[in-house]
Amino acid sequence: MIYFFSFFDHFLLLISNQIVLPFFPWLDVYEIIELVLKNLMPNLNERKEIIDDVLHVVDLNDYKKYYSKELSGGMKQRVSITRALAVDPVNSYG
């Protein structure tokens, strides 16, 4: 089932009980990816290493401090891919 709901004036998408996070305008690319990992990995150094690795894979190293309004549509899609890779890096690209 797919559900849409509003959260702080941003629409969230719930697919199969998984929240698909939108691009929050106040977060940069690094923070958007870190938001997904915070509950999964309490170790900050491990999170940082994984985020840096997946940003390298999708060639967004130079854009990690950019906000979503500064990215093209294709770059936003790569950030979404990066979030998926960060959650399960071994099965996603390794």
BAZADREN-985158 format. One record per residue (C-alpha): residue in three letters; x, y, z; residue number from 1. Coordinates in nm, 4 decimals, decimal comma. Layout:
+------+----------+----------+----------+-----+
! rest !       c1 !       c2 !       c3 !  nr !
+------+----------+----------+----------+-----+
!  ALA !        X !        Y !        Z ! NUM !
...
+------+----------+----------+----------+-----+
END
This chain:
+------+----------+----------+----------+-----+
! rest !       c1 !       c2 !       c3 !  nr !
+------+----------+----------+----------+-----+
!  MET !   0,0000 !   0,0000 !   0,0000 !   1 !
!  ILE !   0,1098 !   0,3526 !  -0,0721 !   2 !
!  TYR !   0,0129 !   0,6414 !   0,1567 !   3 !
!  PHE !   0,0838 !   1,0130 !   0,1369 !   4 !
!  PHE !   0,0791 !   1,2320 !   0,4451 !   5 !
!  SER !   0,1954 !   1,5777 !   0,5456 !   6 !
!  PHE !   0,4684 !   1,6390 !   0,8004 !   7 !
!  PHE !   0,5718 !   1,9972 !   0,8775 !   8 !
!  ASP !   0,4283 !   2,1075 !   0,5417 !   9 !
!  HIS !   0,6327 !   1,8487 !   0,3541 !  10 !
!  PHE !   0,4790 !   1,5463 !   0,1938 !  11 !
!  LEU !   0,6103 !   1,2084 !   0,2955 !  12 !
!  LEU !   0,5528 !   0,8903 !   0,1060 !  13 !
!  LEU !   0,4953 !   0,5608 !   0,2860 !  14 !
!  ILE !   0,5512 !   0,2520 !   0,0721 !  15 !
!  SER !   0,5294 !  -0,0930 !   0,2311 !  16 !
!  ASN !   0,5707 !   0,0583 !   0,5791 !  17 !
!  GLN !   0,8931 !   0,2367 !   0,4738 !  18 !
!  ILE !   0,9008 !   0,6162 !   0,4789 !  19 !
!  VAL !   1,0552 !   0,7657 !   0,1665 !  20 !
!  LEU !   1,2077 !   1,0918 !   0,2820 !  21 !
!  PRO !   1,1682 !   1,4022 !   0,0700 !  22 !
!  PHE !   1,4381 !   1,6613 !   0,0247 !  23 !
!  PHE !   1,4201 !   1,8869 !   0,3271 !  24 !
!  PRO !   1,5281 !   2,2353 !   0,2166 !  25 !
!  TRP !   1,7203 !   2,3071 !   0,5368 !  26 !
!  LEU !   1,9437 !   1,9974 !   0,5044 !  27 !
!  ASP !   2,2426 !   1,9612 !   0,2746 !  28 !
!  VAL !   2,3165 !   1,6413 !   0,0791 !  29 !
!  TYR !   2,5342 !   1,4963 !   0,3564 !  30 !
!  GLU !   2,2694 !   1,5625 !   0,6223 !  31 !
!  ILE !   1,9928 !   1,4110 !   0,4073 !  32 !
!  ILE !   2,1877 !   1,0863 !   0,3817 !  33 !
!  GLU !   2,2878 !   1,0965 !   0,7478 !  34 !
!  LEU !   1,9225 !   1,1361 !   0,8481 !  35 !
!  VAL !   1,8515 !   0,7906 !   0,7061 !  36 !
!  LEU !   2,1451 !   0,6329 !   0,8922 !  37 !
!  LYS !   2,1112 !   0,7936 !   1,2367 !  38 !
!  ASN !   1,8817 !   0,5276 !   1,3811 !  39 !
!  LEU !   2,0595 !   0,2411 !   1,2063 !  40 !
!  MET !   2,4162 !   0,3330 !   1,3025 !  41 !
!  PRO !   2,4794 !   0,5161 !   1,6275 !  42 !
!  ASN !   2,8564 !   0,5299 !   1,5568 !  43 !
!  LEU !   2,9327 !   0,8679 !   1,3964 !  44 !
!  ASN !   3,2631 !   0,7570 !   1,2412 !  45 !
!  GLU !   3,0995 !   0,4552 !   1,0768 !  46 !
!  ARG !   2,8201 !   0,6758 !   0,9372 !  47 !
!  LYS !   3,0713 !   0,9253 !   0,8029 !  48 !
!  GLU !   3,2740 !   0,6538 !   0,6312 !  49 !
!  ILE !   2,9677 !   0,4996 !   0,4656 !  50 !
!  ILE !   2,8333 !   0,8374 !   0,3530 !  51 !
!  ASP !   3,1695 !   0,9327 !   0,2025 !  52 !
!  ASP !   3,1929 !   0,5949 !   0,0255 !  53 !
!  VAL !   2,8468 !   0,6117 !  -0,1310 !  54 !
!  LEU !   2,8896 !   0,9766 !  -0,2329 !  55 !
!  HIS !   3,2029 !   0,8679 !  -0,4167 !  56 !
!  VAL !   3,0151 !   0,5833 !  -0,5903 !  57 !
!  VAL !   2,7524 !   0,8212 !  -0,7330 !  58 !
!  ASP !   3,0104 !   1,0951 !  -0,8021 !  59 !
!  LEU !   2,8637 !   1,3519 !  -0,5622 !  60 !
!  ASN !   3,1728 !   1,4089 !  -0,3426 !  61 !
!  ASP !   3,1956 !   1,7739 !  -0,4403 !  62 !
!  TYR !   2,8268 !   1,8371 !  -0,3679 !  63 !
!  LYS !   2,7864 !   1,7060 !  -0,0141 !  64 !
!  LYS !   2,7423 !   2,0568 !   0,1296 !  65 !
!  TYR !   2,4903 !   2,1638 !  -0,1356 !  66 !
!  TYR !   2,1234 !   2,2113 !  -0,0498 !  67 !
!  SER !   1,8515 !   2,0452 !  -0,2561 !  68 !
!  LYS !   1,7516 !   2,3744 !  -0,4207 !  69 !
!  GLU !   2,1055 !   2,3962 !  -0,5615 !  70 !
!  LEU !   2,0908 !   2,0521 !  -0,7276 !  71 !
!  SER !   1,9595 !   1,9542 !  -1,0685 !  72 !
!  GLY !   1,6872 !   1,6920 !  -1,0995 !  73 !
!  GLY !   1,9388 !   1,4235 !  -1,1940 !  74 !
!  MET !   2,1567 !   1,5064 !  -0,8945 !  75 !
!  LYS !   1,8533 !   1,4808 !  -0,6652 !  76 !
!  GLN !   1,7891 !   1,1350 !  -0,8069 !  77 !
!  ARG !   2,1502 !   1,0380 !  -0,7361 !  78 !
!  VAL !   2,1059 !   1,1567 !  -0,3761 !  79 !
!  SER !   1,8042 !   0,9244 !  -0,3486 !  80 !
!  ILE !   2,0146 !   0,6396 !  -0,4854 !  81 !
!  THR !   2,2860 !   0,7296 !  -0,2364 !  82 !
!  ARG !   2,0386 !   0,7023 !   0,0525 !  83 !
!  ALA !   1,9470 !   0,3511 !  -0,0625 !  84 !
!  LEU !   2,3128 !   0,2529 !  -0,0985 !  85 !
!  ALA !   2,3960 !   0,3910 !   0,2451 !  86 !
!  VAL !   2,1316 !   0,1780 !   0,4160 !  87 !
!  ASP !   2,2544 !  -0,1488 !   0,2645 !  88 !
!  PRO !   2,5933 !  -0,0900 !   0,0989 !  89 !
!  VAL !   2,6985 !  -0,4565 !   0,0816 !  90 !
!  ASN !   2,3934 !  -0,5768 !  -0,1077 !  91 !
!  SER !   2,3543 !  -0,2611 !  -0,3127 !  92 !
!  TYR !   2,6933 !  -0,2194 !  -0,4782 !  93 !
!  GLY !   2,9401 !  -0,4609 !  -0,3220 !  94 !
+------+----------+----------+----------+-----+
END
